[in-house]
Amino acid sequence: MAETARITEDWRDRILEDPDLVLEDHDLMRALVAANERALGSNVVDLRGIAMERLEARLDRLEDTHRSVIAAAYENLAGTNQIHRAILRLLDPINFEEFLRNLGGDVAQTLRVDSVRLVLESPHAEEDPGLDSMGGILQIVDPGFIEEYVAAGRRLPARAVTLRQVMPEANGIYGEQASWIRSEALMRLDLGAGRLPGMLAFGAEDPHHFRPSQGTDLLAFFSGVFERVMRRWLA
């Protein structure tokens, strides 16, 4: 009994000396509040205890939101750095053939996409042999193909960037890779006055790699840079 009394007195002195030891321990505070509620009885409502529970629940929600915001910020920063690295690789080539090879190689790897296609409209698409040596990166199509491909038979407002799962029409641009491409990002290209439009397509094997719910700001920025690079090559 004397030993128990001595230990109790020691804890009492420590708590009186530094009450934060108790106040900062969430589990201990919950135990004290629960003991207080039991002491009050079932016919007494502890409004302060209820308020504390609500504040704790609100704090938990705020912490979850904070973690989500931080995670989104890191993801956005990583995506921005990825786009910047891809743009630097885009500017390296000194001739158009090397530019196309780089687009399907280093740029695609940097962006972590499984397929890249540059689609250009031409009134002489059937006569144009294309560049088979480029691994099918460049696709020459008839005028109006891009609008029809992006719309996929639906009446949709024109968007600079479209993210979606691959449609059956994908065979028109992905060739042999169409059997395993499951999602794509389509970026319309304005190649300048007097020129037919173009399109840059990124394909991914993962059906959820590109989703309509994702933001398109970074891809819009990349396609804007790509447009300007293409205008210089075409000039």
ABEGO torsion letter per residue (X at the ends): XAAAAAAAAAAAAAAAABAAAAAABAAAAAAAAAAAAAAAEAABBBAAAAAAAAAAAAAAAAAAAAAAAAAAAAAAAAAAAAAAAAAAAAAABABAAAAAAAAABAAAAAAGBABBBBBBBBAAAAABAEBAAAGGABBBBBBGAAAAAAAGGBBBBBBABBBBBBBAAAAAAAEAAAAABABBBBBBBBAEBGBBBBBBBBBBABAAABBAABBAAAAAAAAAAAAAAAAAAAX
